[in-house]
C-alpha cells in the first residue's frame, strides 16, 4: 500500500495536510493489520520539505506532482520491495 501524497495547501481548496495525515495513519494501520508493505509517501514528502517543488507538475495544482515527486515516490516504494539474496 502507498499513502496519498501531501499537498501544497496554497494551491488546494479543502485538502489540508492535517486531514491527509489522518488518512495516511489509517492506511498504515490497515497495512499493519493485514501484514502488507506500506510506503508512507505522505511523510516522506513532508520530510523532504519543499512541497511547492514536489507538487509542481504539469497541472501545477498543488496535488499532482512532477519529476521530483515521482522520484521520491519511487524511492519510497523501492524501500518496501523484498531484498533478494544473491547466490555466490
C-alpha positions as CSV (number, residue, x, y, z in Angstrom):
1,X,0.0,0.0,0.0
2,X,1.1,3.6,-0.6
3,X,-0.2,6.6,1.2
4,X,-1.6,9.5,-0.6
5,X,0.7,12.5,-1.2
6,X,1.0,15.6,0.9
7,X,-0.2,18.8,-0.9
8,X,0.8,22.4,-1.5
9,X,-2.0,23.8,0.6
10,X,-1.6,27.3,-1.0
11,X,-3.0,25.8,-4.2
12,X,-5.5,23.3,-2.8
13,X,-9.1,24.0,-1.6
14,X,-10.4,21.7,1.0
15,X,-7.4,19.3,1.1
16,X,-5.1,20.0,4.0
17,X,-2.1,18.1,5.2
18,X,-3.7,17.8,8.6
19,X,-6.6,15.8,7.0
20,X,-4.3,13.8,4.8
21,X,-2.1,12.9,7.8
22,X,-5.2,11.2,9.4
23,X,-5.9,9.3,6.2
24,X,-2.2,8.2,5.9
25,X,-2.3,7.0,9.6
26,X,-5.4,4.8,8.9
27,X,-3.8,3.4,5.8
28,X,-0.7,2.5,7.9
29,X,-2.9,0.8,10.5
30,X,-4.8,-1.2,7.8
31,X,-1.5,-2.3,6.2
32,X,-0.2,-3.5,9.5
33,X,-3.4,-5.3,10.3
34,X,-3.2,-7.2,7.0
35,X,0.6,-7.5,7.1
36,X,1.0,-5.6,3.9
37,X,4.0,-3.5,2.9
38,X,3.3,0.2,3.3
39,X,5.1,3.1,1.7
40,X,4.5,6.3,3.6
41,X,4.8,8.7,0.7
42,X,2.9,11.4,2.7
43,X,5.5,11.6,5.5
44,X,8.4,11.3,3.0
45,X,7.1,14.4,1.2
46,X,6.9,16.3,4.4
47,X,10.4,15.3,5.4
48,X,11.7,16.3,2.0
49,X,10.5,19.7,3.0
50,X,9.8,21.6,-0.3
51,X,6.2,20.8,-1.0
52,X,5.9,23.6,-3.6
53,X,8.7,22.0,-5.7
54,X,7.5,18.4,-5.1
55,X,3.9,19.3,-6.1
56,X,4.9,21.2,-9.2
57,X,3.8,19.1,-12.1
58,X,2.1,19.6,-15.5
59,X,-1.1,20.7,-13.8
60,X,0.7,22.8,-11.1
61,X,-2.4,22.4,-8.9
62,X,-0.6,21.6,-5.6
63,X,-1.7,17.9,-5.8
64,X,-0.3,16.3,-8.9
65,X,3.5,16.1,-8.6
66,X,6.3,16.4,-11.1
67,X,9.7,14.7,-11.6
68,X,10.9,15.3,-8.0
69,X,7.7,13.9,-6.5
70,X,7.8,10.8,-8.7
71,X,11.5,10.2,-7.8
72,X,10.6,10.4,-4.1
73,X,7.6,8.1,-4.7
74,X,9.8,5.5,-6.5
75,X,12.4,5.6,-3.7
76,X,9.7,5.0,-1.0
77,X,8.2,2.1,-3.0
78,X,11.7,0.6,-3.5
79,X,12.2,0.5,0.2
80,X,9.2,-1.8,0.5
81,X,10.4,-4.4,-2.1
82,X,11.8,-7.6,-0.7
83,X,15.5,-7.8,-0.7
84,X,16.8,-10.5,-3.0
85,X,19.5,-12.7,-1.7
86,X,22.3,-13.1,-4.2
87,X,23.8,-16.5,-4.7
88,X,27.6,-16.6,-4.9
